[in-house]
């Protein structure tokens, strides 16, 4: 019997490992990028908080508009694309409304409601050209009242510049693991399948009247129990068949010891038993069929 079961199970295990490795890698990349994006956003929160204080000073008239806008324009940081300041009603305070990408403005306005609840927000956003950015917002609190929000639009950064090397290393690692799993699973499955094949051989032999072959019952668990059950069945069948053979011989001896001819048929009128006297009476030399 060919090792078809071993091959199939090994292939299934290899495919399962391959799929799980790809899923784990993909989920890992997704989580890493999200975590790093959120951490980078949290680094901007102190800067945005300082700008909210500046906006409060501007709202209270302590600094003029020109000074306020110059500070915002000159407050540059790495990855920063621009600051956006909105009032609680969604009115643009900075920069000029016509200088804000319409798609970015829409998503900033959508985030405004959440920011006005008093918590910072972090979200991925897109401009009209479908470029992706990180949008971070903090509320402006003036006299214990949320009067608006300051947003920072940050360029998204590929946090895995060596992505190709990462996938290459991952691929090599998966190939090594798969090769190891194939060898290990083959050895393990071979040990499991061998007694099953032995049990099948024993079953086929029993169906052909050979009760000398025994199944392997050395393994623990269900496979060992299967071997023990088959062996017990083989012994019981051998005893029953032997007993039937003995009874048949005894019956033939009894029939042949009779002085009169005798023949027996079953319900289908098929001859089942006869003795030698019957054959001699009718001068039959061949066995009756």
C-alpha positions in Angstrom: 0.0 0.0 0.0 1.4 3.3 -1.0 1.8 6.1 1.6 -1.0 8.1 0.2 -2.3 9.2 3.6 1.1 10.4 4.8 1.6 12.4 1.6 -1.9 14.0 1.8 -1.6 14.9 5.5 1.9 16.3 5.0 0.7 18.5 2.1 -2.2 19.7 4.2 0.1 20.6 7.1 2.5 22.4 4.8 -0.3 24.5 3.3 -1.7 25.3 6.7 1.7 26.4 7.9 2.3 28.5 4.8 -1.1 30.2 5.1 -0.8 30.8 8.9 2.7 32.3 8.3 1.5 34.7 5.7 -1.4 35.7 7.9 0.8 36.2 11.0 3.3 38.3 8.9 0.5 40.4 7.4 -1.2 41.0 10.8 2.1 41.7 12.4 3.0 44.4 9.8 -0.5 45.9 10.1 -0.2 46.1 13.9 3.4 47.4 13.9 2.5 50.2 11.5 -0.7 51.2 13.5 1.2 51.1 16.8 4.1 53.2 15.4 1.6 55.6 13.8 -0.2 56.1 17.1 3.0 56.5 19.0 4.2 59.1 16.5 0.9 60.9 16.9 1.2 60.9 20.7 4.6 62.6 20.2 2.8 65.5 18.5 0.2 65.9 21.2 2.4 68.2 23.4 3.1 70.4 20.4 -0.6 70.6 19.5 -1.4 71.3 23.2 1.0 74.2 23.1 -0.7 75.5 19.9 -4.1 75.2 21.6 -2.8 77.5 24.3 -1.6 79.9 21.6 -5.1 79.7 20.0 -6.7 80.6 23.3 -4.5 83.7 23.5 -5.5 84.6 20.0 -9.2 84.1 20.8 -8.9 86.3 23.9 -7.2 89.0 21.9 -3.8 88.8 23.5 -2.0 88.3 20.2 -3.0 89.6 16.8 -3.9 87.4 13.8 -0.7 88.1 11.9 1.5 87.0 14.8 -0.7 83.9 15.4 -0.5 82.8 11.8 3.3 83.5 11.6 3.8 81.3 14.6 1.8 78.5 13.1 3.5 78.8 9.7 7.0 78.7 11.3 6.2 75.9 13.8 7.6 73.1 11.6 8.4 69.6 12.5 9.6 66.5 10.7 6.8 64.8 8.6 4.5 67.8 9.3 2.5 68.8 6.2 0.3 71.5 7.8 -1.7 72.6 10.8 -5.4 73.1 10.6 -7.4 75.0 13.2 -11.2 74.8 13.4 -13.8 76.4 15.5 -16.5 74.4 17.3 -18.9 75.0 14.4 -16.4 73.8 11.8 -15.3 77.2 10.7 -11.7 77.3 9.5 -9.4 79.5 11.6 -6.1 78.6 10.0 -5.0 78.4 7.2 -7.2 80.1 4.7 -10.1 77.8 3.7 -9.2 77.8 0.0 -5.7 76.5 0.8 -7.0 73.3 2.5 -7.6 70.2 0.4 -11.3 69.6 0.3 -11.0 65.9 1.2 -8.7 66.7 4.2 -11.1 69.4 5.4 -14.1 67.1 5.2 -12.3 64.4 7.3 -11.0 67.0 9.8 -14.6 68.3 10.2 -15.8 64.7 10.7 -13.2 64.2 13.4 -14.1 67.6 15.1 -17.1 66.1 16.9 -14.9 63.5 18.6 -12.2 66.0 19.4 -14.8 68.3 21.0 -15.6 65.6 23.5 -12.2 66.3 25.0 -9.9 63.6 23.7 -7.1 63.5 21.1 -7.8 61.6 17.9 -5.6 59.7 15.5 -6.8 58.6 12.1 -5.6 57.8 8.6 -6.8 60.2 6.0 -6.5 60.9 2.3 -6.4 64.0 0.2 -8.1 64.5 -3.2 -5.1 62.9 -4.9 -5.6 59.8 -2.8 -2.3 60.4 -0.9 -2.4 59.0 2.6 -1.7 61.1 5.7 -2.1 60.8 9.5 -4.5 63.3 11.0 -4.1 64.1 14.7 -6.4 66.4 16.6 -6.6 67.9 20.1 -9.3 70.1 21.6 -9.0 73.8 22.3 -10.2 74.5 25.8 -11.0 78.1 26.7 -12.6 78.8 30.2 -13.5 75.1 30.5 -15.3 75.1 27.2 -14.3 73.3 24.1 -14.1 76.0 21.5 -12.5 74.1 18.6 -9.6 71.9 17.7 -6.1 72.0 16.3 -5.2 69.3 13.8 -1.8 68.2 12.5 -1.5 66.6 9.0 1.5 64.4 8.9 3.1 62.6 6.0 2.8 58.8 6.3 6.2 57.1 6.6 7.1 53.6 5.5 8.1 52.2 8.9 9.7 49.2 7.2 12.1 50.6 4.6 13.7 47.2 4.5 10.3 45.6 3.7 11.8 43.5 0.8 14.5 42.2 3.1 11.9 41.4 5.7 9.8 39.4 3.3 12.9 37.7 1.9 14.0 36.7 5.4 10.4 35.6 6.2 10.3 33.4 3.0 13.6 31.7 3.9 12.5 31.1 7.4 9.2 29.6 6.2 11.0 27.3 3.8 13.3 26.1 6.6 10.3 25.6 8.9 8.3 23.8 6.2 11.1 21.5 5.4 11.6 20.7 9.1 7.8 20.1 9.5 7.7 17.9 6.4 10.5 15.6 7.7 9.1 15.6 11.3 5.5 15.0 10.1 6.6 12.2 7.8 8.4 10.4 10.6 5.5 10.8 13.0 2.8 10.0 10.5 4.8 7.0 9.3 4.9 5.7 12.9 1.1 6.2 13.1 0.2 4.9 9.6 2.4 1.8 9.8 0.1 0.0 12.4 -3.0 1.2 10.5 -1.6 -0.4 7.3 -0.7 -3.5 9.4 -4.3 -3.6 10.7 -5.7 -3.3 7.2 -3.4 -6.2 6.0 -4.6 -8.3 9.0 -8.3 -7.5 8.1 -7.8 -8.5 4.5 -6.1 -11.7 5.5 -8.9 -12.6 7.9 -11.4 -12.1 5.1 -9.4 -14.6 3.0 -9.4 -17.1 5.8 -5.8 -16.6 7.0 -5.8 -15.9 10.7 -2.1 -16.1 11.3 -1.3 -12.4 10.6 -1.6 -10.1 13.7 -2.1 -6.3 13.9 0.4 -4.1 15.7 -1.0 -3.3 19.2 2.1 -1.7 20.7 1.0 1.9 20.2 -1.0 3.7 22.9 -4.4 5.1 22.4 -7.0 4.3 19.7 -4.6 2.8 17.2 -3.2 0.3 19.8 -6.8 -0.4 20.8 -7.7 -1.0 17.1 -4.8 -3.5 16.9 -5.9 -5.4 20.0 -9.5 -5.5 18.8 -8.5 -6.9 15.4 -6.3 -9.5 17.0 -9.0 -10.6 19.4 -11.4 -10.8 16.5 -8.9 -12.9 14.6 -8.5 -15.3 17.5 -12.3 -15.6 18.0 -12.9 -16.1 14.3 -10.2 -18.8 14.2 -11.8 -20.6 17.1 -15.2 -20.4 15.6 -14.0 -21.6 12.2 -12.0 -24.4 13.7 -15.0 -25.5 15.8 -17.2 -25.5 12.7 -14.6 -27.5 10.8 -14.5 -30.1 13.7 -18.3 -30.3 13.8 -18.4 -30.8 10.1 -15.9 -33.7 10.3 -17.9 -35.2 13.1 -21.1 -35.0 11.1 -19.4 -36.6 8.1 -18.1 -39.4 10.2 -21.6 -40.0 11.6 -23.2 -40.0 8.1 -20.6 -42.4 6.7 -21.1 -44.8 9.6 -24.8 -45.3 8.7 -25.8 -48.5 6.9 -28.4 -46.8 4.9 -28.0 -44.2 2.2 -28.8 -40.6 3.3 -28.9 -37.2 1.5 -30.0 -33.8 2.9 -31.0 -30.6 1.0 -31.7 -27.1 2.2 -34.7 -24.9 1.6 -33.4 -24.1 -1.9 -33.2 -27.8 -2.7 -29.4 -27.6 -2.7 -27.6 -30.7 -1.5 -25.8 -30.1 1.8 -24.9 -33.6 3.1 -24.8 -37.2 1.8 -22.9 -40.4 2.7 -20.9 -43.0 0.8 -23.7 -45.6 1.0 -25.9 -43.2 -0.9 -23.3 -42.9 -3.6 -22.9 -46.7 -3.8 -26.6 -47.3 -4.0 -26.9 -45.2 -7.1 -23.4 -46.2 -8.3 -22.2 -42.6 -8.2 -18.5 -42.2 -8.1 -18.2 -38.4 -8.3 -19.2 -36.0 -5.6 -22.7 -34.7 -5.9 -22.8 -31.0 -6.9 
